[in-house]
Each structure stands twice: as structure tokens, then as C-alpha cells.
Amino acid sequence: MGKKRKRVIGSIIWSKKAYPKDAEESGLGQASIYHALIIIFLEFFAWGLLTSPIISILNETFPKHTFLFNGLIQGVK
């Protein structure tokens, strides 16, 4: 049963869907999983670039609780 379920999920994710002609002409279509992965990667990459300066500022402001406040900021994000 496990293999069958994986096959069904895989076929849903990787299936090629036919788009209506209007969607092709207007440039609109369904978003793919690749689009989502690229967006998620860019978001985490940008957040990683900001983490180092934020930690240094938090260290100057709250020397004993730097990582606590960093965790709070990430939790709110």
C-alpha cells in the first residue's frame, strides 16, 4: 500500500496538465513545484544574509540575551 500511495502522490505532483489555449496566450498557467522551491530558497537565502548583521546589533543592544531575541525575531517572522 505504501508504494501505491507514493505512486499516486508522485503522479499528482509530476503530472503534465493540459492548459487551455487562452492560458498559453496570456502567459498565465498553473504554478509548478519548481516555482515554489525557488521562492522558498530565495526567502531563506535573503534571511541568511540578514542574520549576521542582526545578531551583531542585538549583541550590542542585549549582550546577555542576543540569541533569545534572535529566536523571537525568527519566531515572529
N, C-alpha and C positions, 0 to 999 in steps of 0.2 A: 504494500500500500504506500510506503514511503517513496518508492521510485515513481509510482504513478502520479503522486501529488507533485513531486519535483518536476515531472514532465509537463503537467498541466500549468504550473506556475511559470515554468520556462517558456512554454508556448505562448502564454499571455504576454509576458514581458518582451520576448524577442519576435513576436509575430509581425509580419508586414501587413499593414492595414491599407486598404484602398481608400484614397481620398476622393471626394467629389471634384469634378473639374473646376468648379468655382474656387475651391480652396487652393488649388495649384496655381491658378491665375492670379489670385490676390496675394499669394505668398504666405498665407496662413495655413496651418496644419496642426496636428497634434504634437505636443512636446514629447520628446523622447527621453529615455532614462539618461542618455548621454548629456543632454542639456541640463538636467538636474544635477548630475555629478560635477559638471564643470562649474555651475553656480555655487554648489556647496564647497568645492575646492577653493574657489576664489574668495569666498567669505572667510574660511578658516585661514587661508594664506594672509589675507589682509589683517585679520585679527592677530595673527602671529607677529606681523610686522609692528603692530601697535603695542604688544605686550611688554617688550623691553623698555621703551620709554615710560610706559605707565608704571611699571614696577620701580623704576628709579625715582619717579616723582612721588609715588606712595612711600618709598623708603625715606625720602626727605621729610615728608609730612607726618607719617606714622611709623617711626623706626621700629617699634616693638610689634606692630600688627600689620606689616606690609602684605604678607601673603593672605591674611584673613580678609583684608579689604580687596585684594585682587580676586579672591574667590567670590566675594559678594558682588563685585562688578560683573564677573563672568556669569554668576547665577542670575543676575538681573537681565543680562544680555540674552 
